[in-house]
Amino acid sequence: MTDHAPQALAAIHQRIDAAARQCARAPGSVTLLAVSKTFPAEDIRLFHAAGQRAFGENYVQEFAGKVDALADLADLEWHFIGPLQRNKTRVVAEHAHWVHAIDRLLIAERLSLQRPNEMPALNVCIQINVSGEDSKSGITAAQAPALAQAIAALPGIKLRGLMCIPEPTQDQAELGRQFTQMQDLLNTLNAQGLALDTLSMGMSADLEQAVAHGATLVRIGTALFGARPAKSTA
């Protein structure tokens, strides 16, 4: 890989900052998560050298390998952003800083149980299926309050907010509707006594819309790393 990391990183930060200014949000109010899934550990090193610290992974085996390969970079912040099977939670509980795609209480319970006592609480988000697509993970907005209250009561993990993967569409009104649903749901949950501060939404193609609708964390892969290699099955 040619080291284009500084230029790619600067370009994305410019897009994020411009989007924030457009809707009168404070600079720095949106966190950039570099989605490094399927790319080698060496690429993460390049982006780390350019100043990026938070990286997102989807596949447990690949995640574990990168944790080992990059153990010398003590300030990496690992986000697990893919669906998580019950028999693969331990490595995530022991090494991740964030988990974005919780959609079952069982997974949250296992992460809670397996989080080492000496580590800070594991930050987690509930995945909402805002598009209603059968192919997408996540729960409905109506199911969120009960799950959120149950997760918030668990030790060792901290419920921070919500995550979504909207339907890929050129219909900006529909995209805005899906992001608005996330904003409204976060407000509803906070009105019920939760203290949530995170909306994980927005990717390379739609980050501006996401920021306009309150995203606090955008997950960017292609615009940083380039076209994605063949998908891992780990």
N, C-alpha and C positions, 0 to 999 in steps of 0.2 A: 504493500500500500504506500503510495506517495503521501508524504506527510502534509496533507491539506488541512489538518486539524485546526490550526490557528485561524485560518481564513473561514472555514465552515462554522466554527464556534462564534466568531465575530459576527458573521452574517445572521445567524440565528438570534443572537442577543440583540442585534439591531432590529430584527422583526418583532421580537418580544417587547422591546422598549417602545417601539413605534406604536404597537397595538395598545400598550398600557397608556401611553400619552393620548391616544385617540379617544379613549373613554375616561380620561382624567384620573387614572389610577397611579399610585405612587411608583416611581422607579424601584425596581427590586422586589415588587410585590408578587412576582411570578417566578417560580423556581424552574430551572431547566433540568429535566431528566434525560440523559443521553441513553437511548435504547440501543444497547450493544448486543442484543441477542443475535446469535449466528455469526457474529464477527469475532475474530481471534483476540486473545488477551493482548497481543502486541498493539492492536488498534486502540484498546483502552489506555495503554501506556502513553500513546501519542496524545490522546485527548487529555489525559491527566497532566502531561507535561505542558499542555496549552492552558491549563487552569480548571478543567472540568473535574468535579469530584463525585457527582451522583450518577450512577449507571443502573440501567434496568435490564433484567434478564427474565426469560420466560420458561426455560427448561431446567429442571433440577440438576440433572447430570452435568450439563454445560455450566451452570452456575457454580457447582461445587468445584469443577476443574479450574474455573477462573479465580475463584477465591484462593485456591492453593497456588496458582501460577502468579498471582499478584499480591501475595501475602506481605511482601516487602513495602507495599504502598499502604501504610497504616491509616491514611486519611480518606480512603475510598468509602463512599456511602452506597451500599448495595440495596437496590429495590427489586423485589420479586414481583413481577407484574402479570404473570400468566396464571392459568387455572392450576390449582394445587390439589393433588390426590392425597388421600389420608395417609397412605404408606410412604409418602415422600416429604412429610412436613419437618422431620427432625433437622435435616441439614439447613433448611430455611430458618427454622427457629433459632438455630445456633449461630448463624452467620449473617442473616439479613438485618437491615435497619428498618426496612419498610416492607409490607406486603399489601398489594393494591387490590387484589381480586377475590376478597372473601365473599362467598355467597352461601355459605352453610355454617351453622353454629358449630358443627362437629370439627371443621377445619380450625376455627378460632380456638376451640377448646384444646385441640392437640397442640397448637402453637403456644398457647398459654402454659400448658403442662410441660412442654419441652424447652421453653425459653430458660436458659441458665440463670440462676438466681443472681449471679454477680454481674449480669449484663443489664443495661437500661431496658426499660419496657420496649417491646417491639411495636412500632407504629403500624396501624392497619387501617385500610379503607374497605368499605363495602362496595361491591360492584353492582351497579344498577343497569339492567337491560333496557335502556331508554328507547331503543328502536323496536323492541318486541320481536326481534328476529329469532327464530328457533335455533339458528346456528351460533348464537351468542350466549356466553355464560352470563350470570347475573340474575338478580331477583327484580321483581317489580317494585315500583315506588310504594305500593300499598303494603308490601311485605317488609319494607325497610324499618319501620318503627320498632316492631317486636324484635327483629334481629339486632338492631342497634343497641337497644336497652340490654339485651342478653350479653352481647359482646362487651359493652361498657363495664359490666360487672365482673369481668374476668381479670385475675391477676396476671402480671407479666406481660400484658399487651395493652396498648392504648389506642382506642378508637379515635382516629383523627378526622375522618371524613368519608367522602364518596368518590368513586371512580366510574367512568363509563367509556365505552367504545361506540360512538354513534354510527348510524348507518352511513356508508360512503355514498354521498349524494352531491349533485351539483345544485340542488334546491337549497338556496341559502336560508329561506324562510323555514323549511323543515329542519335544517340543521340547527338554526336558532331556537326552534321549538324544543328540540331535544336537550340543548344546553340549558334553556330556561327551566325545564323540568328539574334538572339537577340543582340549579340555584334555589328553586322553590322548595325542593325536598330538604336541602341542607338547612334552610331557614326554618322549616317545619320541625325538624329534629331538634334544632337548638331551642325552639320555643317549648319543646317538651322536656327541657332540662339538660340536654347534652351540650357539650362545649366543643363543637367541631369547627375546624379551621381550614380544612383542605378540600378542594375540588380538583381531582386528578383527571383532567380532560383536555383534549387538544393534541393533535399530532402534526406532522409536517404540512399537510394540506389544509388544515383548518384551525391552526393555532390562533389566528386573529379573531375568528368568531368565538373561540373558547375564552380567550382573554376578555373579550367584550361582555361575556356572560359570567364572569367571576372566577374563571380558572385560576387556581393558585399554583398549579404545577402542570407543565406541559411535557408530554412524552415524545421526544423527537428522535427518530431513527434515520430514515432515508436522507433527510436534508443535511445530516451530519456525516453519516458513514457512507452514503451512496446506495446504489442498488443492492438489495439484500441477497446473499448467497442462498443456495437451496436450503430449505427449512430443516433444522435439526429435528430428530424424533426423540431426543433424550428427555 
